[in-house]
Amino acid sequence: MASIKHFKQLEQLKGWRQQVFVAALAERALPNLVFFADLLQVDLKVFPERVVEAIWHGIETRESISVQPQIEALETLDEELGGREEYGAMPARDAIEQILNALESLVISTSDMARKAAEASLQTVASFVEFSEGDGLEEHDLVMLLERHPLTRSELVFQRELVELLKKAAAPTASFLRQIRELSAQGGVSNIGISLCEDEEE
């Protein structure tokens, strides 16, 4: 799937570029949390959309935001979902992890933050493909399925395009961040193809 070169490029992202990359993956995973939390009838004590909005605002304005209350609320939600056996709890928890990473990137920075976020997003896709289409497959066939699956390819294309855009950008301007958010949101469809559009229309 992803090459060593790709992950090395991610480890070279520093400062605001790293923050934008991680925030973009949180944006991309957001529908998974909203959809499955509703499906599983989980009472949200925090509004994930508002948290992600605050993350983008913090990157754009460089203003410090109070992340601890949001982190604690998300961790509580993660614990609640951790007690659920339904499949939907998994991508929902993965989305929480991405949002937590994006929040933490505003206050701390580690060289592997972008790489770990990228790997986690790819793992979400792999788990979904295996759950939905991999039942009964031998290991070799499963590996081939994962490598060739449209969702896997789409995720890799997205990550690589995002890296290229970040490398070319001089600063996190408002227009640039809007471009990244639109790319990441991809019309309200997540990295595993979950869409909130139908829910919003009803």
Secondary structure, DSSP 4 states (H G I P E B T S, - for coil): ---HHHHHHHHT--HHHHHHHHHHHHHHHHHHHHHHHHHTT---SS-HHHHHHHHHHHHHH------HHHHHHHHHHHHHHHT--STTHHHHHHHHHHHHHHHHHTT---TTHHHHHHHHHHHHHHHHHHHHH-TT--HHHHHHHHHH-HHHHHHHHHHHHHHHHHHH-SS--HHHHHHHHHHHHGGGB-TTS-B-HHHHH-
